[in-house]
Amino acid sequence: MKYFLTGFMGAGKSYVGSRLSKLLDLPFYDLDDEIESQVDLSIPEIFSTQGEASFRHLEKSVLTKIAVKESTFICSTGGGAPCFFDNSNLMRQHGTVVYLRTNPSIIVNRVLKEIEKRPLLMHKTKDEVEQFVQEKITSRAVFYEQADIIYDHISEEQDVVNDLYFALKRF
């Protein structure tokens, strides 16, 4: 089976995906890592030199290559991936989409620790980050909630990897 992990930046998609891939013995792809290796630039460098529109086209191309090339895998997507072009439908057509619906306060705490890696958050204050996160999650919910599985991550104490492992085994 093909599993696509979606959710807002800082939701834990890469962390959860890499651990799930080991538990399920499946190849793991991090969409952002795949994009960076294709163009030999970091995501912040792509945003600053080529702009978001160019990044989104590249993201669509790399996501499509991943979706059609393997028979089984886990892929963590970027936070905006399901929201552009027809990426949400592409993922649902090729596999199972899992939405990590993570509490905004957890996301804010995580992204503030690595704000230099987040092109859409650079140069924002903590209050601006909180507002940005809430607004974007709300506006993207229509895309995220098209997922086959929605996992509510409301507390740092939850064992997200273990919970999803058993959910995927039953799905």
Buried (B, 14 or more C-beta within 10 A) or exposed (E): EBBBBBBBBBBBBBBBBBBBBEBBEBEBBBBBBBBBEEBEBBBBEBBEEBEBEEBBEBBBEBBBEBBEEBEEBBBBBBBBBBBBBEBBEBBBEBBBBBBBBBBBEBBBEBBBEEBEBBBBBEEBEEEEBBEBBBEBBEEBBEBBEBBBBBBEBEEEEBEBBEBBBEEBEEE
